[in-house]
Amino acid sequence: MQRQRRTGGSGEALCSVDRELARLATSQDGIVERRQLAELGLGAGAIDYRVRGGRLILLYRGVYAVGHEALTDRGRMRAALIAAGPSAALSHWTAAAVWKLIHSMPPFVEVTVTRRGPRTRKGLVVHSTRQPPDVRIVDSLPVTAPLRTLADLAASPDIERMCAEALVLKLVTQEELDAAGIIDADLIAPTRSRFERLFRATLRNAGLPSPITGYEIGPYKADFAWPAERVIVETDGWDAHGHRRAFEDDRARDAFLAANGWVVVRVTWRRLNQRPMLVMTQLAQTLAHRASTL
């Protein structure tokens, strides 16, 4: 009788409950609520017994991981949403990771609530708002919409890159970004043709020689090339270079070109917009140095 009081019933009944508990946890990314445990017939004593034995791990008040603490990102997000209450949506850096605006999930989960929620604590950051945010459902989880996510992160030094990434992924339009006033549109990398027009106009104003566009070198095409000086300008815009794979490809490209005697100068849209004469001065010095040494 003593064992039955501690564990909540006979061995056969316990096995049945634990099987149901395992199935439930599997369907919920390893997470269960205390309310659900009660619905399975587990009383306070039975729950505490499983917590002491490590079969339930308390994550937040009333929220448990089943069997182990090695949760997936989805498990961490689901646990945070349950803990924060029914009005909660994944937001800020967590939403940015869900929308693939950043490359990895942060070590904490951020949510936004419109009702009274739990306080921020280790692993969980809670933001409050009176006006319900625009929310989308992604893999059954509520997430602030891309435009709202960018607005929440507008003060971040990475906002330019994230806005450009959102444009690449077609999560937002340029018109939406302009209307929201999240970032100066002139700082976001434009289409390649617009970049090329501005670059050529800046070259002309600086009196520098005109390059060849799309010059083929081995398996690559250079954005702009001066073959006599063996100088290449690559225009780094997040419309073309915003993804990790593209970044790695760029590094391999640079290594190939350097091994074949080319100097690669990378020019970003922001630098070309904000400091055009500095860009041209440095490019002129590079061309002159190469002309004197080849």
Salt bridges, closest charged atoms under 4 A:
ASP18 OD1 - ARG50 NE 3.10
ASP18 OD2 - ARG55 NH2 2.40
GLU20 OE2 - ARG23 NH2 2.10
ASP29 OD2 - ARG74 NH2 3.23
ASP29 OD2 - ARG78 NE 2.73
GLU33 OE2 - ARG35 NH2 3.13
GLU39 OE2 - ARG35 NH1 3.09
ASP73 OD1 - ARG76 NH2 3.27
GLU110 OE2 - HIS127 NE2 2.71
ASP134 OD1 - ARG136 NH1 2.64
ASP152 OD2 - HIS92 ND1 3.88
ASP152 OD1 - ARG148 NE 2.88
GLU160 OE2 - ARG270 NH1 1.94
GLU165 OE2 - HIS243 ND1 3.03
ASP186 OD1 - ARG194 NH2 3.63
GLU196 OE2 - ARG200 NE 3.45
ASP223 OD1 - ARG192 NH1 3.20
GLU234 OE1 - ARG253 NE 2.59
ASP236 OD1 - HIS241 NE2 3.90
ASP236 OD1 - ARG266 NH1 2.57
ASP250 OD2 - HIS241 ND1 2.39
ASP254 OD2 - ARG251 NH2 3.67
ASP254 OD1 - ARG266 NH2 2.80
